[in-house]
Amino acid sequence: MNLRVLACAAFALGIVASPAAAQPAPLDQLAQAQPQEPAPPPFPPMPRAKPSHRWVDVGGHHTTSHHRTTRTKHRATRSEHRSTRSRHAKAHAAHHLTRAERDLRYCHQLTPRHQMRNSRCKALLRDERRAAERARHLKAAKAANALRVCHRLSHRKLRHNSRCQTLLRAETRAAAHRKAARAHRHHRR
């Protein structure tokens, strides 16, 4: 029985060991059959000049807000300038100037003497002054209304309302200024 077991073990070892021993040969052949890729060439030496003159496009976004101050440093291609121009044109195209606005712009370029001789400019500038006066009056009325609301607040609510604090401080300063001006006028008499 030992002899049979020994024979079976030898036979099994022969079967198992033969593919393991034969496996490295085909891998060697495959490795020799495939050509090896050549290594990439080394990088060329960098020039001795400082890299301030070299520019690499990394795809970043450039804002146009500082374009005027950095004109010497930033040199955009022609297509970028075209797109910037069209973007500005689209923004300004949303508001078309009316005839009165164009005339008013023209009138502001004239000297005061020419403004008074041009009847259209005289009328437009008079209307502009009246509109500014109305806006000033409305602003004063709005401030007076806000002050009236602030005066009604309790001390506790007033401490938490920063807008009312600012308005009341400004009112106190204005009152002190008026008082000093009155005293100065009275002193001069």
RADAMO-V529693 format. One record per pair of residues at least 12 apart in sequence whose C-alpha atoms are under 10 Angstrom apart, sorted by the first residue. I is the first residue (numbers start at 0). J is the second residue. If there is no record, write none. Layout:
# RADAMO-V529693
I_J + I_J
This chain:
# RADAMO-V529693
51_72 + 52_72 + 54_73 + 54_74 + 61_73 + 61_75 + 63_83 + 99_119 + 99_120 + 99_123 + 100_123 + 102_119 + 102_120 + 102_123 + 103_119 + 103_120 + 103_121 + 103_122 + 103_123 + 103_124 + 103_127 + 104_120 + 105_120 + 106_119 + 106_120 + 106_121 + 106_123 + 106_124 + 107_120 + 107_124 + 142_166 + 143_166 + 145_162 + 145_163 + 145_166 + 145_167 + 146_162 + 146_163 + 146_164 + 146_166 + 146_167 + 146_170 + 147_163 + 148_163 + 149_162 + 149_163 + 149_164 + 149_166 + 149_167 + 150_163 + 150_167
